Amino acid sequence: MFEPLRPSKDGDKLHPIKSIQERRKGYILSHFSESKYAKQLKQFKNIHNGETCFIIGNGPSLTAQDLEKLYQRHLPTFAFNRIYLMFDHTNWRPTYYVSQDEKTLKNCVEPVNQMDLKYKFIPLFIHFYHDVNIDNALFFNLNPQRTEYPVMEEDISKFIGDSTTVAVTAAQMAVYMGFKKIYLIGVDHNFSTWKNDKGEIINDSSVKDYFTDEYNKDKAELYVPNIDASTRAFISLKKFCDEKGIEVYNATRGGKLEVFPRVDFDEVINNI
């Protein structure tokens, strides 16, 4: 995902202004913890200490009715990408919006900017290298160094471990904010077209990708998800949270994510 654009060139000679700009961008990313963007993130340290949050996936199991229940109870939530397609069906709005996929985000800048949300988190490299401009965005440093089992980071003012799975990014934010219990809903972990670690493409026309068919009309332009890699990211997240005494549960209605203990959403929501 992290593929910085090359600076402008005049033949083989770097344009002097562009060269300075590109060096400055690279310096900020490599010294992110010293930047003004890191200082903005530090305001979120432990602001939800001991609280419970919900991380909202965009899978086909997600319903407006469940989101309305979260709204009625004023529960903190994280949501992603094209979640705005649900807004006409519920009063609920996410507390925190996160997007890290430049292909998805580049095709929906306008509706994301129109969302009346206070907090929108975007990786700085997308702004720097993909000309994506989200109004009043809070920028984070998505670590481009990927390992088989992604490294999680407790201090998001340094970086966030890149797993290519935005729910895992949000969970690292939730840990930094002090949440002690995290529930996942709408994280179906299943797609009609996906690839495995061998690079093989698997197709299953019986599977629905998202909560609405409007979500990925530009599917041919987007990344094909690697479910094997996503599973390992969730395993890394579980280990990370277990070590810190943070409970993570899967309250998704169905789906194929079995890394976290399963709980019934209705029982959870009725007991909060």
N, C-alpha and C positions, 0 to 999 in steps of 0.2 A: 504493500500500500504506500510505503514512504518512498516515493520516487521524485525527488526534487527536479524541477524543470531546470534545464541548462541556461546559464546567463546568455543574454543577447550577444551576438558575435558580428564582427565585421571581418569577414574572411576567417582567419584563424586568430585574430586579435580581439581580446575582450573589450567591449565598450567600457570606458573608464568609469562612468557613472553606474552602469549596471554591475560592474565588477565590485565596486564599493558596497552597493546595496546587497548583493549576494553574500559577500563576506560578513556583513553586519548581521544578516539573517542567520547564517551559520554560527556566528559567535553567540547570538542570543540563545539559540537552541542548545548549544553545547555548554552554556553557562546559565541555563534557565533559572536555577534556584536563586540567582542574583538579580533577576529581572523584575520589572514592575509587574509582570503577569503573575509571577510567583507570589509577590506580596498581596495581590488581590485574592489569591486562593487561600492564603493563611487566615483570612477572616472566617473561614468555615471550620476551623479546627475545633472539634468537640462542641459545636453549637447545638447538637442533638444528643448530648451525652445521656446514654441509658435508654434512649427511645427506640421505637419500632418503626420500620419503614417498609414500603412495598416497591419492588422493582418490576416495572410493567413491560413485558415483551409484546411484540406486535403479532403474535401467532393467531391462528384461526380460532383458538379457544377464548380469546379475549372478547368480553362483551361489555356493552355500555352499562348494563345493569350492575355488573360487578364494580365498574368504575364509579357508578353513582353511589354505591355503598361506601366506598372509600371517601368520596366527597362528603357524604352526610356525617362521617365520623372525623373529618378534618385530619386525615392521616397523611403524613409526608410520603411523597412518591417520586420516583424517577421514571422518566419515559423518553422515547427515542425517535429519531428519524422522522417518519411521516405519521406520527401519532395524531397530528392535527386532523387527519381524515376521520377521526372519531368524535371530534368536538361538536359536530352538529347533533349528536345523539345523546349528549350528557352534559351536565353542569360541571363535571369534574375537569380540572386542569392539573397537570403535573406541577409539583413544587420545583423540580429540577428537570431541565431538558438537556439531553446529551446526544451528540452525533459525532461520529468519527470516521465515517465512510465517505471519502471525497466524491465518489461517483454518485452515490445517493444524494448527498447534500447539494452537490453542484446543480442538480436538476430540480431542486425545490427551495432555493434561496428565498424567493419571494414569499411563499406561504410561511416559511420559518420566521422570516422577519416580521410578518404580520401577526404572529402569535403574541398575545399580550401576556408574556411571562417575564418574571423578574430575572430568572437565572437560566442562561443558555451556555452550556459548556461545549467548546469546540477545540480540537487540537490546533496548536499554533502553526504547525507545518501546512495544514490545509489552507489557512489564511495566507501564509507566506508564498507557497509554491503552486497553489491551484486557484488563486484569485477568487476565493470564496469569501464574501464579506457579510458577516452576520452582525447586525446592529447590536452594540453593547455586549458583545460576547465576552465570556470569561474564558481565557485561553489556558490550556494545559499542555504539558509536554508529554506526548505519547512516545514512549521509548521505542525506537525503531529496531532495537536489537531483539530479535525473536529467538526463543529457545523452544525445545520440544514441549516442555512444561513451563509456561510463561512465569516469569518472576513478578510477584506482586509487590507493590510498594506501599508502605504505611504512610509516608509523607508525600502527598500529591503535589506539594509545592516544589518537589524535586522532579519527579516524573510519575507517570502512570504506566504500569506494565502493559505492553501491547499484546493482546490475545486475539485480535481481529473480532472479538465478541463484545459488543458495546455493553451488554449486561454486566460483564466482568469489570469493565471500566467503571461503571456506575457503582458497583459494589465496593471497589477500592475507595471511591469518593465517600460512600456511606460509612466505611470504617473510619476514615479520617474525620468525618463529622461526628463520630461518637455513637452511632447507632449500635445497639447490642443485639438486636433481633431483626433479621431481614427475611422477607417473604418474596418469592418470585411468583408472578402470575403471567399468563400469556406467553410463557417461554416453552413453546411446544417442541423446539429442538428437532424439527423435522421439516423437510422441504421437498417439493415435487422434483426439483433438479438440484443435485449436490454432488460433490466429489469427495473421494476418500484420499488417504495418504499416498496411494499409488498414482493419483492423478486421474483415476477412472471416474467417468461421469455416470451417475445413477439417476434414472428417470422413473418417476412414479406418478402417473397422471391422476391417481385417486387421491393424492395429497393436496390439500389447499395450503398455500404459503402463508397468507396473512389474513387479518380479520376482515379485509375487504379486497375485492379484485382490483379496485382502483389503485391499490398500494404500489404495485410494481408493473405498471403498464410499460415502463422502460426496461423491463427485465433483461432484454438482450444486451443492454449497455452496462449492466451491473456485474459485480463479482459473483461467481458461483461459490456458495458457502462450502467450506470443508468441515463437515460435521465431526469427523475424527479429531481435528485440531480443536474445535470448540469444546468437545468433551474433555480433552486434556486441560483446557483452560478452566473449565468448571471444577475439575479435580484439584488443580492448583489453588483455586479460590477457596475450596472447602478446607484444604490443609492450612492455608493462610488464616482463615477465620477461626478454625478449630484451635489453632495455637494462641489466639487472642481471646478465646472464650466468647466469641461472637456466634450466635446461632443463625444458621441459614436453612430455610425450609422451602420446599417446592409446593406451592399452593395452586399450581396450574391445573386446570381441568383436563386431564388426559395428557397427551404429548408423550415424548420419549426421553425426557431428561430424568435419569435415575441416580444422579450423583448425590443429591441431597435427600434427606428424609421427606416423605410425602405427607402432606396434611390436607385436610378438607377446608377449602376457602370459606365456606359458609360457617363452619364451626369456629374458625379463627376469628372471623369478622364479628360473630355474635358474642364472642368472649372478650373483645377489646373494649 
